[in-house]
Amino acid sequence: MLRAYGRVVTLLIAWMAVVVSMPTNAHAETIKVAFNSDWPPFSEGEGKRVNGLLVALTKYIIEQGTGDTMEAVGLPWARVQRDVQSGEIDAMVTFASDERRAYAWASEEVVFSLDSVAHVVQGSEAHDAIAANPTLETHRQFMHCAMIADNWTHQFLEGNDIPFDTSKDSLGCVRQIAEGRQEVYLHFADTTRFAVDQLRLGSKIIALPKVYASAPFRLLLSKNSTIDREFVSRFDEALAAMKADGRYDDVLAALRKLPSEIVISTLEWPPYTTADLPNGGATTEVVRRAFANAGIEIDVLFLPWKRAVAYAVDNRENVTGYFPGYHCSHSEDLLKSASIGMGPLALAERVDSPIVWGEVDDLVDLKVGTVIGYANTEAFDAMVADNRIRAIPSVNDAENLLKLAEGLLDAAVVDPFVMQHLLQTDPQLIPHAGEIRANEHLLDNKDLFLCLRDDARNRVMLSLFNQGLQSISFDDVWSETLNGANSAQ
């Protein structure tokens, strides 16, 4: 479903991380806000995977404006309203009808206004009549379609004595118009265009230019929520400030410029990242799934590490960012994601000659293998620089481990996952699989990150990525990747 226009639409999940100080909120709360799980481009997706324009804007206003946290959840629209009414869900963003105001407090500020235009079959009687005279009087001559539970449209049509029948959703209304069962769909332009594209009716159904009304969508906080009504006042204050200083317009502009596909660079570092494993390695799959949760496809470019970083920093080959970095300080003005996993760092040892250590000082005078160009830990690298640890450099992990197995080293700095992979796949190391192992005491266990260039578009992209990470089980991805690697041998 999320292809072409639809895929671009789902990018709107992100909110713009503007360069302003985060508001201080001594009593920060988590606001649970529900959205229609089937109303693209404004909201789409079940549970935590919900995304869309309303999700993005609301999250931006709450988290960047009030200092609170928003938990978004996608549900069928009827359930959204029912759960907000009961207080199980704190809030929703929609038209503040009289019925909804009875059980929810509405914000004064409008979160988003939706323009309603007429959609008709090109060349139909309704098309000719409304195009020639786009008054409400003309509309009264034709049967309209309206979504079930679309209170704003129902009130507009009823208030203007315009006849209508209902359908489940926009797809249903567009089908009815196309099949001649109804004649006009007076509804929001973006939503209807998405439905028309999905049904491949772009050559048949057209939108006429006149805007009949704009539906103001407001934040509605349940009167049965545990969140105090004062939150609505803070929300209004934040949104008004954002509109006044231009941040509101900026975030909309940035959201609408997001691409449908991005290029990300990485290195050959199996089993984390490699073109030779299923899905490009475990960390590559984490990155891919995080973006896929928001409908973004990525093209992964495998390069030597220094080139992977340089391509992203210099925007070569349209590379947006790189991974996995232990940090994002390889250049100035880089954005760092939430953690995309952990990279443990251990000392490999021979089974018949284990090492016993607790602090880095215990490694003094040992011959420890390292890999040229790799950062280890600050304490370890400082002692190497002072010649207190005898570091024996190698060009890669495989050479390092082979030296250890042959007794040329006392220990070797290595990632245990990398070592396990090499012992299973490298022809020179396979015979030594039972001879070396990772010491149980880790040197470090570092977070890994995705790094993006710092610009307005990529700040949105980073928020998108971090949102997509939330529903991913790193353990499951690693298990699937390693099992796939083993079965491929």
N, C-alpha and C positions, 0 to 999 in steps of 0.2 A: 504493500500500500504506500509506503513512504518512498516514492520515486518522483523525479522531476520536480514539479512545483511542490508536491507534498513533502518531499525530502527537505527542500529549502525551508518550508514552513516550520518543520520541527526544530530547526536550528534556533528558533526564537525562544527556546527554553532558557537561554542564558540571560543574565542581567549584567549591565555594564558596571565593572568595578572602577568607578571614577576615582581620580586622585584627590580625595578630600579626606579629612580626618573622620574616622568612624565615630558616630555619636555615642556619647557615654550614657549608658542606661544601667543604673545601679540595680534595677529590678528586672533585668532582661528575662523575657519569657519566650517559650516556643508556641507559636500560633499554628494550629493545624487548619489548613485551608484546602477545601475540596474543589475540584474542577470537573467539568463534564469530560468523561473519558473518550467521547466520540464527537468532537466538535472542532475539527481542524478548520482553519489554522490557529484558532484561539486556544484550544486545549485538546490534547489527545494522548491516550495511553493509560493503562491500568495501573493502579497503585502508585508506587514511587517513580514509575517510568513516565508519569504524566509530564507533558511539555507543551509549549505553545506560547503565543504572544501574551495572553493573560497571566499565565504562570510566571513568565519572565518578568513582566512589569510588576506584578504583585510582590514577587520575591525581592526585586530590586528596591522597591519602595520600603518594604518592611525591614530588610536587613541593612540596607545602606542608609535608610532614613531614620528609622526608629531605634535601631540597635538590637531589635529582637530577632529571633530566628523563625523562619517559616518552614514548616513541614508540609509539602504538597502531596496530595493524594488524588488519583484519578478514579472516578466512580461513575456509574450510569447517572444521568442527570436527575432522574426522579429520586434516586437514593441520596444524591448530594443535598437536595432540598429537604428531604425527610431527616437526614442526619444533622443538618444545621438546625432545623427546627427543634429537634430533641436535645441538642447540645452535645451530641457525640462528636460532631465536627464543630470547630470553633467558628469558622467563617467561610464565605464564598464570595465571588465577585460576579455580579450580575445586575440586571435591571431591578431597581428597588420598587417593586409593585406594592400596592396597598396590602395585599395578602402577605407578602414577605416582610414588610415593615411591622406587621403585627407580632412577628416572632424574632425579629432581628433589628439591631440598631444599624442605620445606614450612615456611611461617611458623607460628609458634605462635598468633599472633593470628588470629582469624576476620575476614575482610574483610566477609562478608555471609552471613547465614543465610536459607535459602529454606524456606518452610513447605510441606509436602506434604499435600494434601487429596485426597479422592476425588471424581472427576467421573463422573457417570452420566447416563443418559437419564431425564428426569423421568417418574415413574410406572412405571418398569421394575421387574422383579423385583429387580434389584440395588439400585435406589434404595430400595425398600420394606424390603428385608432389612437393608441397611447403616444406613439411617436409624433403624431400630428397635433394632439391636444393632451398633454400629460397632466391633466387635472384629476382630482379625486372623483369628480363626477364621471369622467371617462372610466375610471377603475370600477365604478359601481356597475358597469355593464358586463363585467366579466367575473367568472368564478376564480377565486384565488386559492392558493395552497398555503398552509401554515404548519409548522412543526408542532406536534403535541408538546404541551408544557412550555411553549414559547409565549410566555405571558405578555411580553412587550408587543409582539406582532398581533396577538389576539386582541389586546386592548386597542391598538391602532386601527385594526380593521373594523372591529365592532364599533368603535367610537366614530368612525366615518361611514358607517352603514355599507361596508364593502363585503359582499358575500364570500365565504371561504369554507373549505373543508380541510381536514388535517391529514398529516402523514407522520410517520415515526421520526424522520430526520430529513436533512437537506437532500440526501440522495433520493429519498422517496418522493419528495416534492418535485425535484428535477425530472424524475422518471414520469410522474403524472403529467407534468407540463409537456414533455416530449411525446407522450402517448395520447395527448389530447383529452385526458380525463379532467384536468384543470387547465386554466388558460394563462394565469399570471402567478409568478412567485415573487412577492415583494419582500425582499430579505437582504441581509448584509452581503455586500459585494464579494468580499474575500472568501467567506464561507461557501457561497454559491458557486464561485469560480472553481474552487477546489472540487466540489461535487460534480460540476460539469466536466472537468478534466478527468476525474476518475471514471466517469461513464462514457468518455470519449464523444461528448455531444457538443464540442466547441464549435462545430460548423452549423449546428442547428439551434442551440440556445444562446441568446445574446442578452447582454445587460444594456438597458437604456440609460442615458446619462443623468437624468434628473434624480437628485437626492431628495427623497420625500421627508425623511426625518433622520435624526441621529439619536440612537439609543444610548443614554448615559449609563455606563456600568460603574457601580460603586462597590466598595467593600461592605459586606453585610455581616455583622458579628452577632451570633446567636445570643438571645437573652438568657438562654439556659447554659451558656458556656461558663467555665470557671474563669475565663479571662475577663477582667474588669472592663466596664464600658469606657473607662478612661483611655484604653488602647485606641479607640476610634479617634479620639481627639489628637493623640500623638501621631496617628496615621495621617490625619488631615493636615496637621502642621508640617509634617515631613513632605507630603506630596505638594502642598502649596509652595514650600521653599524650593523644591526641585523644579517646579514649573517656572518660578520666578527667576532662578539663576541659570536656567537652560539645561540642567541635567536631564530633565524629563525628555526634552526633544533630542538631546544627544544620545540617550540610550536607545530611543526608537530608531534613529538614523544608523547607529552602529549595528543594531540587531538586523536591520534589513540589508546590510551589506555583507552578511556572512556568506561564504561560498558553500556549495553543495558537496565539495570534495577537497581534501587537503593532502599535502605531501609532508610526511614526517621522516626524518633521517634517523638511522641507528647504526650500530656496528655489528660485526659478527662476534657474538659472545654467548655461545650455546651453554646451557639450554635457555638462557634469558631471551636472547635475540639471535636468530640465525635463519637464513633462507633454506637451510637443510632440514628443519624440523616442521612438523605440522603447525600451521597457522603462524609460522615465523618465530616460534619460541614462546615461552610462557609469558614473558613481560610484554612482548609484542601483542599477544592475544588479549592481555588485560587492557592495553591501550586501545586496541581495536574495538573491544566490547564497550568500553566506556564511551567512545564516540558513537558507536552503533546504537547505544541506548537512546541517543538523541537524534538518530537518523543520519549521522554523518559517516561517509565512507572515507577511508584513509588509504593512501598509496604509500607503502613503506619503502624507503630507499636505503639499501645496505651499503655502507661506506666504511673506510677506516675511520677510527674514532675522531681524530683531529679534523678530518674532512667533514664528518657528520656534523660536528659543531660549527665549523666554518660555513657550511652551506646554509644552515639555519640563521646564523648571525648576519650573513651577507645577503640573504634572500636569493641564493643561487638555485636554479632549477625549481623555483617556486616553493622551496622548502619552508614550511611554517615554523617548525620546531624540531627538537631532537630528544632522544631518550636512550637509555636510562642514565641519568646523572646522579651522582651522590650529592650534588648541589647544582645550582644554576649560576655559579659565579665565574663561569668560563669567559664571560664578557660582561661589560656593563649593560644595564637596561634589559635584563632577561627576567621573565616571569617564571615562577616556580609553582608547579601543581601541588595538589595534595599527594600523599605517598601512593606510588603505584606498586608497592611491594617492598620487601626487605632484601638486602644483600649481605648475608653473613660473611665474615672474614675470619678464617681460622688458620691454624698452623697444621699442615700435613706432617705426619710422622711415620716412621717405619714401625710396623707392628712389633718387630723384634727389638726395637730400640726407642721406646716411647720417651717423650720429654715431659717433665713435670715443671709447671710454672704457674705463677699466680699474677705477677706483675711483669711489665715489660722489662724491668731491670733484671729479672731472672733469665733473660735471654742473652745476657752479656757473654761474649766470647763464643757463642754458637755460630755455626755457619748456616745462615738462613737464606734460602733462595727467594728472590723477588723477580718481578717482571718489569722490564724497562718501560718507563712511562706511566706505570700504575701508581696511584696514590694509595697508601695503606692507612695508617693512623698517624696523627700528629706526633704522638709520643714515640712510636716505633720509628717513623721517618727521621725524627730529630736525633735519636740514638744512632741511626745509620749514618747520618750526616756527621756526627761526632766520632765515628769509627768505634763506637762502643758495641755495636752489633755488626758482625762481619757479614754484610750482605753480598750474595753472589748473584749477579743479575743474569737473567735469561730473556730470550726474545718473546717467549710466550709461556703459558701455564703448562703445556705438554712437555716442553723441554725442561722446565723447572721440576716437574714431578718425576721425569725420567732420571734426572740427576739424583733426586732423593732416593728413588728405588735402587739406584746403582751404588748408593753409599757415599756419594760425593757431597751430600748436604746432611745437616742434622735435622733440619726442618725446612718447610717451604710455605710461604704465605699464599693462601689460595682460598677461593670461595668453595665451600663444600659441594654445592650443586654443580659447579663447573668441574670439580674433581671427579664427582660421581659420573658425570656425563663422559668425561675423557676416559675414565677407566673402563667404560662400557663400549666406547666407540673407536678410540685411537689404537691402531694395530700395534704400536710399540708399547703401549701401556696395558693393554688387555692382559698380557701374561703376568703383570705385576698387581693385578686387581686385589689379590689377597694379601699383598705385602705392605701396602700403605693405607693409611686411614687419616681422617681428620681428628685432631685432638679435640676433646669435648669442650675445653675452655676456649671461648671465642676471643679473638682480638677485638672484634667489633661486630655490630649488627646494624648496618646502615640503611636508612630509608633511601629509596630510589625515586626519582622524580622525572616528569616530563618538563622540558624547558621550552618556552616560546619567546619570540621577540616581543618586546614591550611596546605595543601600539594599541590603539583603540579597538581594532578588530580582534586582536589576539587576547585582549583582556576579556572580551566577551567569550572568545573561544575557550579560554582557560576556565571560566565559570561553567561553561557547557561541559567541559571535560570532567571537572570535579563533581558536578551533579551526576554525570553518567557513571562515575566510579562507585557511587553509594550502594548500588544493588549488586555489585560483583563480589563473588567469593574468590579471593585469591587462592585459597587452598584447593578449590575445585579446579581452577584453571591450571594450576601446577600439576595436580594429579592427572588431569586429562592429557596435558602436554607430555609428561614423562611416560605415561602409559602408552601414548601414541608413538613416542620415540622408541620404546622398548619393542613394541609390536612390529615396528618397521625394520628392525634389525634382522 
